[in-house]
């Protein structure tokens, strides 16, 4: 860069503000860099979980051979603190054969490493992934070679067995989808009908037919089996109902890996969790988080706006009103767990217990509203975020010039018309600012939800096709609690960490989408009501 260009660049920089302008600009730039770095770390570690990484066949200096996916490499300090060696972590799978799925290996011990194309990875419903070779696909219970005897070196037999396995897995996926549809959509309404009327013969007949159909589907899913072999020669026979997916990462091209990555992300977004939240997707948690935040917004917005209007437009501006304002601002600093205890004692045990005694006495001692649920969680978070909405709305009302109010009254408008047609429309951007802050805080709160309604696993979402369609008494899953539970309560924390990053990234994206929606509405109302509504 030439000297004249540097001089011209410096001439365009602000000079009147002094060094504080540079300090402020540098602080903003540093904050943005830290935020970008944090999001990049979460995105790389979370989205990388769905990439079909290559599998290595590793040989050690003592003759041991194993197959695994290299995860990371760390320095291995010596006794004197010097770094003279490095060790590498491999994901080896095969928990049912080896009893473990992770293996640390000193890099110096590795004498050979290759990536054979015939190595397969199978995602299973139990025991995690299997890594090894495909031998054959055969009818369950049959011994010996059947369909596509594998030759172990990627020859024609292995190709036939691989094609057969993919075709059979596609058929099993269709059967599994039909079974899940019957179990989750057909059986629960029939069970509830029989609970209300045990003598309902039509429901009994349909339930028996559905159960028989499910048994038939499960038998069809177990009709075929796959014979697998670990790299050290041990064989394993699995029925295809235990296998969810199979792929050969070393034989996949870049477009194939991109397609597999996209399908993995979609399954993560659209499926439910498995294996105590350590595998599977997070769709129920996404649905529960968005539904809870929307219901909380519907509850907190009217009360927050009415309270702000009263404090700024109706109440006498004296000492008592100032004390109320101070109290409202102090409520924003109360720890969230205190709101959770309040919600548990007042909403769940107090109001919920009374509702059960008045309207659901036939269900007692099993509680209906006397336990945590969507309604109580939304009310608790509405209380938590109420000060934020009140303060933001009141500040917006205070910025509206008095001559706007006086002009409306001078033209013959009543005080109510002045509020509803002049003041409140101009304060809408401030209200939406408060809602943005409320949504951002409520979506990330976990501590109060643990007391008033969140669940590790929710068999039924709060919205379904049965009247009244929105079931406020049901428990729900939440992305924030899913992150906490997966990170600290799983059997294999190392395997769960990528899911933790992916769920955290998804939670950030949900908050960003909700905030962008509110920001768009705020700018719309700003443009509609002119510069006087800006704050």
C-alpha positions as CSV (number, residue, x, y, z in Angstrom):
1,X,0.0,0.0,0.0
2,X,1.4,3.4,-1.0
3,X,2.0,6.3,1.4
4,X,-0.7,8.4,-0.4
5,X,-3.3,5.6,0.1
6,X,-2.4,5.4,3.8
7,X,-2.7,9.2,4.2
8,X,-6.0,9.2,2.4
9,X,-7.3,6.4,4.6
10,X,-6.2,8.3,7.8
11,X,-7.8,11.5,6.5
12,X,-11.2,9.7,6.4
13,X,-11.0,8.5,10.0
14,X,-12.8,10.5,12.8
15,X,-10.6,13.0,14.6
16,X,-12.9,15.1,16.8
17,X,-13.9,12.3,19.2
18,X,-10.3,11.7,20.4
19,X,-8.8,8.5,21.6
20,X,-12.1,7.4,23.2
21,X,-13.7,6.8,19.8
22,X,-10.8,4.5,18.9
23,X,-11.2,2.7,22.2
24,X,-14.9,2.2,21.7
25,X,-14.4,1.1,18.1
26,X,-11.7,-1.3,19.1
27,X,-13.9,-2.8,21.9
28,X,-16.8,-3.3,19.5
29,X,-14.4,-5.0,17.0
30,X,-12.9,-7.2,19.7
31,X,-16.4,-8.2,20.9
32,X,-17.5,-9.1,17.3
33,X,-14.3,-11.1,16.8
34,X,-14.9,-13.0,20.1
35,X,-18.5,-13.7,19.1
36,X,-17.6,-14.8,15.6
37,X,-14.9,-17.1,17.1
38,X,-17.3,-18.6,19.6
39,X,-20.0,-19.3,16.9
40,X,-17.3,-20.7,14.6
41,X,-16.1,-23.1,17.3
42,X,-19.6,-24.3,18.0
43,X,-20.5,-24.6,14.4
44,X,-17.3,-26.5,13.4
45,X,-17.5,-29.0,16.3
46,X,-21.3,-29.4,16.0
47,X,-21.8,-29.7,12.3
48,X,-18.6,-31.8,11.9
49,X,-20.4,-34.6,13.9
50,X,-22.5,-35.4,10.9
51,X,-19.6,-35.6,8.4
52,X,-18.8,-39.3,7.4
53,X,-15.1,-39.2,8.3
54,X,-12.7,-41.7,6.9
55,X,-11.8,-44.8,9.0
56,X,-8.2,-45.9,9.4
57,X,-6.9,-49.5,9.8
58,X,-4.1,-49.0,12.3
59,X,-1.3,-51.4,13.1
60,X,0.8,-51.1,16.2
61,X,4.4,-52.1,17.0
62,X,3.2,-55.1,19.0
63,X,1.2,-56.5,16.1
64,X,-2.3,-55.3,17.3
65,X,-4.6,-54.1,14.6
66,X,-7.7,-52.0,15.0
67,X,-10.0,-49.8,12.9
68,X,-11.1,-46.4,14.0
69,X,-11.7,-42.8,13.2
70,X,-9.0,-40.3,14.4
71,X,-10.6,-37.7,16.6
72,X,-7.8,-35.5,17.9
73,X,-4.1,-35.6,18.8
74,X,-2.5,-34.2,21.9
75,X,1.1,-33.8,23.2
76,X,2.2,-36.4,25.7
77,X,4.4,-34.7,28.3
78,X,7.4,-36.5,29.8
79,X,8.3,-36.7,33.5
80,X,10.4,-33.6,33.2
81,X,7.6,-31.7,31.5
82,X,9.1,-31.7,28.0
83,X,7.0,-32.8,25.0
84,X,8.8,-35.7,23.4
85,X,5.8,-37.7,22.1
86,X,2.2,-37.3,21.0
87,X,-0.9,-39.5,21.4
88,X,-3.9,-39.8,19.2
89,X,-7.5,-40.5,20.2
90,X,-9.4,-43.0,18.0
91,X,-13.1,-43.8,18.0
92,X,-13.2,-47.5,17.5
93,X,-16.9,-48.4,18.1
94,X,-17.8,-52.0,18.7
95,X,-18.9,-51.5,22.3
96,X,-20.5,-54.9,22.5
97,X,-17.3,-56.6,21.4
98,X,-14.6,-54.6,23.2
99,X,-16.5,-52.9,26.1
100,X,-15.2,-49.5,25.0
101,X,-15.4,-47.2,22.0
102,X,-12.4,-44.9,22.5
103,X,-8.7,-45.7,22.4
104,X,-5.6,-43.5,23.0
105,X,-2.6,-44.6,21.1
106,X,0.9,-43.1,21.2
107,X,1.8,-41.9,17.7
108,X,5.3,-43.5,18.0
109,X,3.7,-46.9,18.4
110,X,1.9,-46.8,15.0
111,X,3.8,-48.8,12.4
112,X,1.2,-48.6,9.7
113,X,-2.1,-46.9,8.8
114,X,-4.3,-47.3,5.7
115,X,-7.9,-46.7,4.7
116,X,-9.3,-49.8,3.0
117,X,-12.4,-49.1,0.9
118,X,-14.2,-52.2,2.2
119,X,-14.5,-51.0,5.8
120,X,-18.1,-50.3,6.8
121,X,-19.6,-48.3,9.6
122,X,-23.0,-49.3,10.9
123,X,-25.2,-47.0,13.1
124,X,-27.1,-49.2,15.5
125,X,-30.0,-48.6,17.9
126,X,-28.0,-50.2,20.7
127,X,-24.3,-50.4,21.5
128,X,-23.4,-47.5,19.2
129,X,-21.5,-47.8,15.9
130,X,-19.9,-50.9,14.5
131,X,-16.7,-50.6,12.5
132,X,-15.4,-53.6,10.5
133,X,-16.1,-55.6,7.4
134,X,-19.3,-56.8,5.8
135,X,-19.4,-60.6,5.3
136,X,-22.9,-61.4,4.1
137,X,-26.6,-60.7,4.3
138,X,-28.8,-63.7,4.9
139,X,-32.2,-64.7,6.3
140,X,-32.3,-64.5,10.1
141,X,-31.5,-67.9,11.8
142,X,-29.9,-69.4,8.7
143,X,-26.3,-70.5,8.9
144,X,-23.7,-70.4,6.1
145,X,-23.3,-68.2,3.1
146,X,-26.5,-66.8,1.6
147,X,-26.8,-63.5,-0.2
148,X,-23.6,-61.9,-1.4
149,X,-20.8,-63.7,0.4
150,X,-18.1,-61.1,1.1
151,X,-14.6,-61.8,0.1
152,X,-13.0,-59.3,2.5
153,X,-11.1,-57.4,-0.2
154,X,-13.7,-55.3,-1.9
155,X,-14.3,-57.8,-4.7
156,X,-17.6,-58.6,-6.5
157,X,-19.0,-60.6,-3.6
158,X,-18.5,-57.7,-1.2
159,X,-20.2,-55.4,-3.8
160,X,-23.2,-57.7,-4.1
161,X,-23.5,-58.0,-0.3
162,X,-23.2,-54.2,0.1
163,X,-25.9,-53.5,-2.5
164,X,-28.1,-56.2,-0.9
165,X,-27.6,-54.6,2.5
166,X,-28.6,-51.1,1.3
167,X,-31.7,-52.5,-0.4
168,X,-32.8,-54.4,2.7
169,X,-32.1,-51.4,5.0
170,X,-34.4,-49.3,2.8
171,X,-37.2,-51.8,3.1
172,X,-36.6,-52.0,6.9
173,X,-36.7,-48.2,7.1
174,X,-40.2,-48.2,5.5
175,X,-41.4,-50.8,7.9
176,X,-39.9,-48.9,10.9
177,X,-41.6,-45.7,9.8
178,X,-45.0,-47.5,9.6
179,X,-44.4,-49.1,13.0
180,X,-43.6,-45.7,14.6
181,X,-46.6,-44.2,13.0
182,X,-48.9,-46.8,14.6
183,X,-47.2,-46.6,18.0
184,X,-47.2,-42.8,18.2
185,X,-50.2,-41.7,16.3
186,X,-52.8,-44.6,16.4
187,X,-52.3,-46.3,19.7
188,X,-52.3,-43.3,22.2
189,X,-55.9,-42.1,21.2
190,X,-57.2,-45.7,21.4
191,X,-55.6,-46.1,24.9
192,X,-57.2,-42.8,26.0
193,X,-60.6,-43.9,24.6
194,X,-60.4,-47.1,26.6
195,X,-59.3,-45.2,29.7
196,X,-62.5,-43.1,29.4
197,X,-64.7,-46.1,28.5
198,X,-63.2,-49.5,29.2
199,X,-66.3,-51.2,27.5
200,X,-65.7,-49.5,24.1
201,X,-65.6,-52.6,21.9
202,X,-64.7,-50.7,18.8
203,X,-61.6,-49.3,20.4
204,X,-60.7,-52.7,21.9
205,X,-60.9,-54.3,18.4
206,X,-58.9,-51.5,16.7
207,X,-56.3,-51.7,19.5
208,X,-55.9,-55.4,19.1
209,X,-55.6,-55.1,15.3
210,X,-53.0,-52.4,15.6
211,X,-50.9,-54.4,18.1
212,X,-51.1,-57.4,15.8
213,X,-50.0,-55.2,12.8
214,X,-47.1,-53.9,14.9
215,X,-46.0,-57.5,15.8
216,X,-46.1,-58.4,12.1
217,X,-44.0,-55.4,11.2
218,X,-41.4,-56.2,13.8
219,X,-41.2,-59.8,12.6
220,X,-40.7,-58.6,9.0
221,X,-37.9,-56.2,10.2
222,X,-36.2,-59.2,11.9
223,X,-36.5,-61.4,8.8
224,X,-33.0,-60.7,7.5
225,X,-29.6,-60.6,9.3
226,X,-26.2,-59.2,8.4
227,X,-22.9,-60.9,9.3
228,X,-20.1,-58.6,10.2
229,X,-16.5,-59.1,11.0
230,X,-14.2,-56.9,13.1
231,X,-10.7,-56.3,11.8
232,X,-9.3,-58.8,14.2
233,X,-11.5,-61.6,12.9
234,X,-14.4,-61.7,15.4
235,X,-17.8,-62.1,13.8
236,X,-21.1,-60.6,14.8
237,X,-24.6,-61.3,13.5
238,X,-27.2,-58.6,13.7
239,X,-30.8,-58.6,12.6
240,X,-31.6,-55.7,10.4
241,X,-34.0,-54.1,12.8
242,X,-31.0,-53.3,15.0
243,X,-29.2,-51.5,12.1
244,X,-30.3,-47.9,11.4
245,X,-27.8,-46.9,8.7
246,X,-24.7,-48.2,7.0
247,X,-22.0,-46.5,5.0
248,X,-18.4,-47.0,3.7
249,X,-16.7,-43.7,4.3
250,X,-13.4,-44.6,2.6
251,X,-15.2,-45.4,-0.6
252,X,-17.4,-42.3,-0.7
253,X,-16.7,-39.4,-3.0
254,X,-17.0,-35.7,-1.9
255,X,-20.6,-35.3,-3.3
256,X,-21.6,-38.5,-1.6
257,X,-20.2,-37.3,1.7
258,X,-21.9,-34.0,1.3
259,X,-25.2,-35.8,0.7
260,X,-24.7,-38.0,3.7
261,X,-23.8,-34.9,5.8
262,X,-27.1,-33.2,4.7
263,X,-29.2,-36.2,5.5
264,X,-27.5,-36.5,8.9
265,X,-28.3,-32.8,9.7
266,X,-31.9,-33.4,8.6
267,X,-32.3,-36.4,10.8
268,X,-30.9,-34.4,13.7
269,X,-33.5,-31.8,13.1
270,X,-36.5,-34.0,12.4
271,X,-36.1,-37.1,14.6
272,X,-36.4,-37.7,18.3
273,X,-33.6,-38.6,20.7
274,X,-32.3,-42.1,21.4
275,X,-30.1,-43.8,23.9
276,X,-30.9,-41.4,26.8
277,X,-30.4,-38.3,24.6
278,X,-26.9,-39.4,23.6
279,X,-27.9,-40.1,20.0
280,X,-30.7,-39.3,17.6
281,X,-32.3,-35.9,16.9
282,X,-33.8,-33.0,18.8
283,X,-37.1,-32.3,17.1
284,X,-39.2,-32.5,20.3
285,X,-36.7,-30.1,22.0
286,X,-37.0,-27.7,19.1
287,X,-40.8,-27.8,19.2
288,X,-40.9,-27.5,23.0
289,X,-38.5,-24.5,23.0
290,X,-40.3,-22.5,20.3
291,X,-43.8,-23.3,21.7
292,X,-42.8,-22.3,25.3
293,X,-41.2,-19.0,24.1
294,X,-44.2,-18.1,22.0
295,X,-46.6,-18.9,24.8
296,X,-44.4,-16.9,27.2
297,X,-44.5,-14.0,24.8
298,X,-48.3,-14.0,24.6
299,X,-48.4,-14.0,28.4
300,X,-45.8,-11.4,29.2
301,X,-46.6,-8.8,26.4
302,X,-50.0,-7.7,27.6
303,X,-49.1,-7.4,31.3
304,X,-45.8,-5.7,30.5
305,X,-47.3,-3.1,28.2
306,X,-50.2,-2.4,30.6
307,X,-47.9,-2.0,33.5
308,X,-45.6,0.4,31.5
309,X,-48.6,2.4,30.3
310,X,-49.9,2.8,33.8
311,X,-46.6,3.8,35.2
312,X,-45.9,6.4,32.5
313,X,-49.3,7.6,31.4
314,X,-51.8,7.1,34.2
315,X,-50.0,7.0,37.6
316,X,-49.2,10.1,39.5
317,X,-45.5,10.8,39.1
318,X,-44.6,10.8,42.8
319,X,-42.4,9.1,45.2
320,X,-44.5,5.9,45.3
321,X,-44.3,5.6,41.5
322,X,-40.5,6.0,41.6
323,X,-40.3,3.3,44.2
324,X,-42.3,1.0,42.0
325,X,-40.0,1.7,39.1
326,X,-36.9,0.9,41.3
327,X,-38.5,-2.3,42.4
328,X,-39.3,-3.4,38.8
329,X,-35.7,-2.7,37.7
330,X,-34.4,-4.7,40.7
331,X,-36.6,-7.7,39.8
332,X,-34.5,-8.0,36.6
333,X,-31.5,-8.9,38.7
334,X,-33.2,-11.7,40.8
335,X,-31.6,-15.1,40.1
336,X,-33.7,-17.2,37.8
337,X,-33.8,-20.2,40.2
338,X,-35.7,-18.0,42.6
339,X,-38.4,-17.6,40.0
340,X,-38.3,-21.3,39.5
341,X,-38.9,-21.9,43.2
342,X,-41.8,-19.3,43.2
343,X,-43.4,-21.0,40.2
344,X,-43.1,-24.4,41.8
345,X,-44.7,-23.3,45.1
346,X,-47.3,-20.9,43.7
347,X,-48.2,-22.2,40.3
348,X,-47.6,-25.9,40.5
349,X,-48.4,-26.8,44.1
350,X,-50.8,-23.9,44.8
351,X,-52.9,-23.1,41.7
352,X,-52.3,-26.4,40.0
353,X,-53.2,-28.5,43.1
354,X,-56.4,-26.5,43.5
355,X,-57.3,-27.0,39.8
356,X,-56.9,-30.7,40.3
357,X,-59.2,-30.7,43.3
358,X,-61.8,-28.7,41.6
359,X,-61.9,-30.1,38.0
360,X,-59.8,-33.3,37.9
361,X,-60.7,-35.0,41.2
362,X,-61.4,-38.3,39.4
363,X,-57.7,-38.4,38.3
364,X,-56.3,-38.0,41.8
365,X,-53.8,-38.9,43.2
366,X,-52.3,-38.7,39.8
367,X,-51.8,-35.0,39.2
368,X,-53.0,-33.2,36.0
369,X,-52.1,-29.5,36.6
370,X,-50.5,-30.2,40.0
371,X,-47.2,-31.1,38.4
372,X,-44.8,-29.3,36.1
373,X,-46.0,-28.5,32.6
374,X,-46.0,-26.1,29.7
375,X,-48.4,-23.6,31.2
376,X,-46.5,-23.3,34.5
377,X,-43.1,-23.0,32.7
378,X,-44.4,-20.3,30.4
379,X,-45.9,-18.4,33.4
380,X,-42.7,-18.6,35.3
381,X,-40.6,-17.3,32.5
382,X,-43.2,-14.6,31.8
383,X,-42.6,-13.4,35.4
384,X,-38.9,-13.7,34.8
385,X,-38.9,-11.5,31.7
386,X,-41.7,-9.1,32.8
387,X,-39.4,-6.4,34.2
388,X,-37.5,-6.3,30.9
389,X,-40.7,-5.7,28.9
390,X,-41.9,-3.1,31.4
391,X,-38.6,-1.1,31.3
392,X,-38.2,-1.2,27.5
393,X,-41.8,-0.1,26.9
394,X,-41.8,2.6,29.5
395,X,-38.6,4.1,28.0
396,X,-40.2,4.1,24.6
397,X,-43.3,5.9,26.0
398,X,-41.2,8.5,27.7
399,X,-39.4,9.4,24.4
400,X,-42.7,10.3,22.7
401,X,-43.0,14.1,22.8
402,X,-45.7,15.6,24.9
403,X,-47.0,17.7,22.1
404,X,-48.1,14.5,20.3
405,X,-50.4,13.8,23.3
406,X,-51.5,17.4,23.6
407,X,-52.3,17.7,19.9
408,X,-54.5,14.6,20.0
409,X,-56.4,15.9,23.0
410,X,-56.7,19.3,21.4
411,X,-58.3,17.7,18.4
412,X,-61.1,16.3,20.6
413,X,-59.7,12.8,21.2
414,X,-60.4,11.2,24.5
415,X,-57.6,10.0,26.7
416,X,-58.2,6.4,25.7
417,X,-58.2,7.3,22.0
418,X,-55.0,9.3,22.5
419,X,-53.3,6.3,24.1
420,X,-54.5,3.7,21.6
421,X,-54.3,5.7,18.4
422,X,-51.3,8.0,18.9
423,X,-49.0,6.9,21.8
424,X,-49.1,3.1,21.7
425,X,-48.5,2.8,17.9
426,X,-45.5,5.0,18.2
427,X,-44.2,2.9,21.1
428,X,-44.5,-0.4,19.3
429,X,-40.8,-0.5,18.4
430,X,-40.0,-0.1,22.1
431,X,-42.4,-2.9,23.0
432,X,-40.7,-5.2,20.4
433,X,-37.3,-4.3,21.8
434,X,-38.5,-5.5,25.1
435,X,-39.9,-8.7,23.5
436,X,-36.5,-9.3,21.8
437,X,-34.7,-9.1,25.1
438,X,-37.3,-11.3,26.8
439,X,-37.1,-14.0,24.1
440,X,-33.3,-14.0,24.2
441,X,-33.3,-14.5,28.0
442,X,-36.2,-17.0,28.2
443,X,-34.9,-19.2,25.4
444,X,-31.6,-19.8,27.2
445,X,-33.0,-20.3,30.8
446,X,-32.7,-23.8,32.2
447,X,-32.7,-23.5,36.0
448,X,-36.3,-22.5,36.5
449,X,-37.5,-24.9,33.9
450,X,-36.0,-27.9,35.8
451,X,-38.5,-27.1,38.6
452,X,-41.7,-26.3,36.6
453,X,-42.1,-28.5,33.6
454,X,-39.1,-29.5,31.5
455,X,-38.5,-33.2,30.9
456,X,-35.5,-35.3,29.9
457,X,-37.8,-37.2,27.5
458,X,-41.3,-36.3,26.6
459,X,-43.2,-39.1,25.0
460,X,-45.9,-36.7,23.7
461,X,-45.5,-33.2,22.5
462,X,-48.0,-30.6,23.9
463,X,-49.7,-30.2,20.6
464,X,-51.5,-33.0,18.8
465,X,-54.7,-33.9,16.9
466,X,-56.8,-34.6,20.0
467,X,-59.0,-32.0,21.6
468,X,-58.2,-29.4,22.9
469,X,-55.1,-29.8,20.6
470,X,-52.9,-27.6,22.9
471,X,-52.3,-29.6,26.1
472,X,-50.9,-27.0,28.6
473,X,-50.5,-29.6,31.3
474,X,-48.0,-31.8,29.5
475,X,-44.3,-31.7,30.1
476,X,-42.0,-30.7,27.2
477,X,-38.4,-30.9,26.1
478,X,-36.1,-27.8,25.9
479,X,-32.9,-27.3,23.9
480,X,-31.1,-25.7,26.8
481,X,-32.0,-28.6,29.2
482,X,-31.1,-31.0,26.4
483,X,-27.6,-29.5,26.3
484,X,-27.2,-29.8,30.1
485,X,-28.5,-33.3,30.3
486,X,-26.4,-34.6,27.3
487,X,-23.3,-33.0,28.6
488,X,-23.5,-34.1,32.2
489,X,-25.8,-37.1,32.5
490,X,-24.7,-39.3,29.6
491,X,-22.9,-42.6,29.8
492,X,-20.3,-41.5,27.2
493,X,-19.5,-37.8,27.6
494,X,-16.8,-38.0,24.9
495,X,-19.3,-39.3,22.3
496,X,-22.0,-36.8,23.4
497,X,-19.9,-33.7,23.1
498,X,-20.5,-33.2,19.3
499,X,-24.2,-33.4,20.0
500,X,-23.8,-30.9,22.8
501,X,-22.2,-28.5,20.3
502,X,-24.8,-29.2,17.6
503,X,-27.7,-28.6,20.1
504,X,-26.1,-25.4,21.4
505,X,-25.7,-24.1,17.8
506,X,-29.3,-24.9,17.1
507,X,-30.4,-23.1,20.3
508,X,-28.4,-20.0,19.1
509,X,-30.1,-20.2,15.7
510,X,-33.6,-20.5,17.2
511,X,-32.9,-17.4,19.3
512,X,-31.5,-15.6,16.3
513,X,-34.5,-16.4,14.1
514,X,-37.0,-15.3,16.8
515,X,-35.0,-12.1,17.4
516,X,-34.7,-11.3,13.6
517,X,-38.5,-11.7,13.3
518,X,-39.0,-9.2,16.1
519,X,-36.3,-6.9,14.7
520,X,-38.1,-6.9,11.3
521,X,-41.4,-6.0,12.9
522,X,-39.7,-3.2,14.9
523,X,-38.2,-1.7,11.7
524,X,-41.5,-2.0,10.0
525,X,-43.3,0.0,12.7
526,X,-40.4,2.5,12.8
527,X,-40.8,3.2,9.1
528,X,-44.5,3.4,9.5
529,X,-44.6,5.9,12.3
530,X,-41.6,8.0,11.4
531,X,-38.6,9.2,13.3
532,X,-40.6,10.0,16.4
533,X,-40.9,6.3,17.2
534,X,-37.2,5.7,17.1
535,X,-35.4,5.2,20.4
